[in-house]
């Protein structure tokens, strides 16, 4: 019985230590973690960078003042970074708060955690996911997922442009994300 108790305590300590996220020190935040990311789409040939007719290719920027800028196709959202952690299984978590416009806080009640998982090391593909709140009046919350690559690697991917110099065109449709969180 005594041995069972000791084994249980050791197992608990081992699991607790193993699963604890590692905080990335503030100085290393911007040296280790890429500060510019570009969203990729997937078609029957593979992953590509898509330039839509209306707006621009979605991107995520991490600024030196600890601001995360989520550049959607037509607009942007800004959040302040509380911390960036890396779990033992190499998943990064970026804990952010607030919604900002031009460095001015417009909503303090929003807390958002971005999860970044390397899904294909050879092609530098990362799955970014986060819970998106579409507003109290809509009562809808959904997990948003984007396959992204650090912007320095975008030249390794095909590009598809959907130009619309005189009139709006329907945006192209792509295959769903093949990776799980």
N, C-alpha and C positions, 0 to 999 in steps of 0.2 A: 504494500500500500504506500509506503514511504517513497519507494522508487517511482511509482506511478505519479505521485505528487511532484517529485523533482523533475521527471521527464515532462510533465505538463507545463511546469513553470519555464523550463528551458525552451520548449516548443513555442510557448507564448512569446517569450523574449525574442527568439529567433524570427518569428513571423512579424512581430511589431517592428523590429529593427529593419527587416528586409523591405517592408512596404512603405516605410516613412519617406516622403518626398525630400529631395535635397534642394535647399534654397540656393539659388544662384546669387552670389554676392553682387551687390549693386554695381561695382566697377566692371564686373564681367558681363552684366546684362547685354550690353551693346557690342561687346567684343566676341562673345560666343554665339549669340543668337542673331541670325540675319535680320536686318532692319527693314527690308523691302521684299514683299511677296507678291506674286502674280497668280491669279486664278487660271486654271486650265480646264478645258472641256475635253470630252472624249467622243470620238466617232469610231467607225468600223476599222480604221487604220491605226488609231492610237490617240495619244494625248496631243493637244494643240492649244495655241493661244488664239482666242477669238476676239476680234474687234467688232463690236456690234454697230448697227446702223445708228441707234439712238444711245448716246452716252459713250462710256469707255469700258475697257476691260477692268473688271473688279480687281482691286489690290488691297493689301494691308501694309501699313507703314508703322514702324515703331520708332518714335522720335527720341532724341537724347533727353528731352525733358520729361520722360516717362509717360508720353501720350501714345496711345494706340489709335491710329486712324484707319477706320474701316471704310474704304472707298467702294461703295456699291456702284452699280452701273450708272445711276443718274445722280446720286447724292452721297454724302458722307456722314459718318457718325464718329465722334471722338470720345475716348474714354481715358481716364487716368489709370496707370498701372500701379497696383499695390505691390505685387511681387510676381516674379517668374520662378517657378519651381520645376525641377526635373525629377520624375519618379525613377525608381530603380529599373523600370522596364522602358526607359528612354522616351517617355511621353512628357512633353512640356505642358505646363499649366500656366496660363497668364491670367491672374486675378485682377480684374479691373472694377472701377466704380464710377458712377456718375455718367452723365451725358453732357458733353461740352460742345459749344460752337464758338470758334475764334477765341479759345482759351477761357471762355466764360461758362460757368456751371449753369446749365438750364434744367437739369433733373438730377437730384442727389439720391433718389431712391433706387436707382438701377445698379445692380451688382451683377457682373457678368464674368464667367470663366471661359476662356478660350482653351480648348484642348488641341494640341498639335502632336500628331503621331506620324513618324516616318513609316511610310507604307511600301516604298520601293527605293532602296538606297542607290541602286544602279542608275535610275532615271531621275533621282532627286525629287520624288513625289512625296508630299506630305498631306495628310488629311487634317484639315482644320475643322473643328466643330464647336458650336456654341448654341446655347438656348436663346432664342429670339422671342421677345415679348412684343406682340403686335398691338399692344395698347389695351388698357382696361375696358374701353368701350367695345372692343371686338372680342375680348375674353379668349384670345388665341395665343398659345405659346407653342413654339415649334423648334426643333433642333435644325439649325442651318449647317450644312456641310459643304465645304469647298475643297477640291483637290487643288493644291497650290505647289509652287516651286519658288525657291528664292529667286528674285528677279535677275540675279547675275547668271542664271541658267536658261533664261527664256529663249536665247538664240539656238538652243539645242532642240527646240520644238517647232513644228510647222506652224504657220500663221494663216488664219482665214480671216479675210476682211469682208464685211458686209456694207459696202459703201452706199450711201443714199444722198447724193449731191442735190437732187431736186425734190424728191418725195420720200416719205417714210416707206420702208420695206419691212416685211415680216421678218423677225429674227429667226435665225436658223435654230433647229432643234438638235439636241445631242443625246447620247446615251446616258443612262443614270450612273451615279458613282458606284463603282464596284467594290469599294472597301468598306469595312465596318469599323466602328469606333473602338 
